[in-house]
Amino acid sequence: MIVLVHLGFIMFFALGGFLVIKWHNIAFLHIPCALWGVLIAFGGWICPLTPLEMHFRQLAGQTGYDGGFIGHYVMQIAFGIILLSVNLCA
């Protein structure tokens, strides 16, 4: 569940500006999310959801991962898409 919240936040941070164009009322949510995302990205901070996710992973008997959510999941998905695309084009 935490992973889905994490991913949802990142998607809203990255693409929420497009939603604001259509629905102006969303700006009051998107602007704080965008500021928080920028502070985490450029400030070298760790999102509070990352330690929470690690805690629940350890309670479930799983191992955590090094770094943050973006470095682990988003880059993993990006590499998977790149590999799939290269293989489909070959």
Secondary structure as the mmCIF struct_conf table of DSSP 4:
data_model
#
loop_
_struct_conf.conf_type_id
_struct_conf.id
_struct_conf.beg_label_comp_id
_struct_conf.beg_label_asym_id
_struct_conf.beg_label_seq_id
_struct_conf.end_label_comp_id
_struct_conf.end_label_asym_id
_struct_conf.end_label_seq_id
HELX_RH_AL_P HELX_RH_AL_P1 ILE A 2 LYS A 22
HELX_RH_3T_P HELX_RH_3T_P1 HIS A 24 ILE A 26
HELX_RH_AL_P HELX_RH_AL_P2 ALA A 27 GLY A 43
TURN_TY1_P TURN_TY1_P1 GLY A 44 GLY A 44
TURN_TY1_P TURN_TY1_P2 PRO A 48 PRO A 48
HELX_RH_AL_P HELX_RH_AL_P3 LEU A 49 LEU A 59
TURN_TY1_P TURN_TY1_P3 ALA A 60 GLY A 61
BEND BEND1 ASP A 66 GLY A 67
HELX_RH_AL_P HELX_RH_AL_P4 PHE A 69 PHE A 69
HELX_RH_PI_P HELX_RH_PI_P1 ILE A 70 VAL A 74
HELX_RH_AL_P HELX_RH_AL_P5 MET A 75 CYS A 89
#
